[in-house]
Amino acid sequence: MSGDPPASPGPTSPSWPPTPATAPPGVEPPPGAFPAPGTLGPEPAAPDVSTPAALPPGALPPGHRPAPAADQRPPDLPSPGLLPSDPVAPGPLLTAAPGGRGPLEPWPDTVNWQPISTDLIWVELIRLAIVVAIGLAVTGVGWALSGHWLFGLAVAAVLVLGAWRAVAIVRAVRAWGYAERENDLLVRHGLLVRRLSIVPYSRMQFVDVSAGPLERAFDLATVQLHTAAAASDARVPGLRPAEASRLRDRLTALGEDRAEGL
């Protein structure tokens, strides 16, 4: 009928959807028209859903605390659960040599030590007695001539030192010992300061045997070992002549054999 109102545009209307209106620059588009693409600036980028947006101040109720992050440890530290719960106690300090052996091992137990003759005690005591007698004679004459009390003090000091040295000689001679191993000779001595000398057979240059008047009186001899370094020389006193000759010949033969093998 001619009196019916015109139909409103809808989805099936030829004018749906509306086309963007293009207007000259500086002229606003008519109402109901979509602006042309690119006329309102760049399109907003899609929000990053991996990082939650910060809430504005006052969005949370009073007294509410945000939950802590899952792991806020620095990147150079391991994540929780990888470290032991209890601290591990520190191990012992490595102050000894490998195997628990000290610098003077083997000192008495791990080597078959050969003692020297105790007759060397008498030799050393006689030498000490000669020195003490000379000291007493000099200080006694000075005391008798001058009568000064310092000479009397010197006489007492000579007697005390002589007695102390006599006790030390007895113990020092008993501390001497030597041991023959496959590749070297061990010599130990010392009382307050213990000393262990290890002389390789291949480093020996020559071996000699000596005996002074007192040593010959007590049928003793000393074997002296000479090496390339004078500081490493070792000697074995208080040996019977037969043992000194045997040790000299054996050390000489072993030194030549080891030197040829180098």
Steps between C-alpha positions, in 0.01 A plus 500: 500500500618853433429604860741247659820649657825417327679191636799566726832369377592162645737219438327419169483861390719598208655779712616262783765501620564867474801597298760726648446855413780691344510867566737764382781590738382726778129408453336271758311197362120503530341341808475119487784460253814299583829685469733386231785268607812689604324830565490457882867400554662157530294212620563401867720195547360188661575480874777265613324233701830351625565800728205597718420867511571686821197588706438865568544628857194437717371208292573250782321514836696628803725241669529284191854403401583377154614142473880466466645398169571134437878547501677830560852352541781645293570311178839379624351308794329162466128476535348396834526130574839448337707592807523264801290595798782446751843660450783257442772510764843597363747216457831470690789719402758331282794566729660157474657333202296249291427187698536682835883489496688793642821659370718284730333175402617231490654589840492194724245240389481452125875436445735246652743738672850387594638656822860604545731375774443645846877512547478831316358641825835450672684659211278810514515517880880492497504782244259697717711438809806641323312816401353545849842451660651770280213737582533437874875549487473838326219635720658354819835667436329832430296470818807416707702792363233769504255374758214660303161342543440485123762225470318302767179539302683380188621188683144418606374558144762262357400228746127540428548501124729198522241301696222596258715405201583161653131413530436621146783288361353181644161566346638632170713193436200275556302709251745426217395240246529405135294289260589356160217508249486396136586838349627714787654510845321654798689659787323642804639690795419789729344540840322834527510554124444175317658462161439237233746486209410304185799442273425336161760247391516659154613836648795358698842601370717313746490343846786500750562355846677695775601426859666734750720404794210469743291307247783256433541455876137383520516309167264737317494670160292756311362462147478831313285536188586770246254618235488775237355742757712554809193587710353153440802308632417244764712299737445193712726497810547232762539199267721201551781478244349193333157662469658825377690311226188307395288816484771684305529225238125457464432872464780534244366210293141626516611852408683378190207278399238774539721756324536272196122460487437875467 
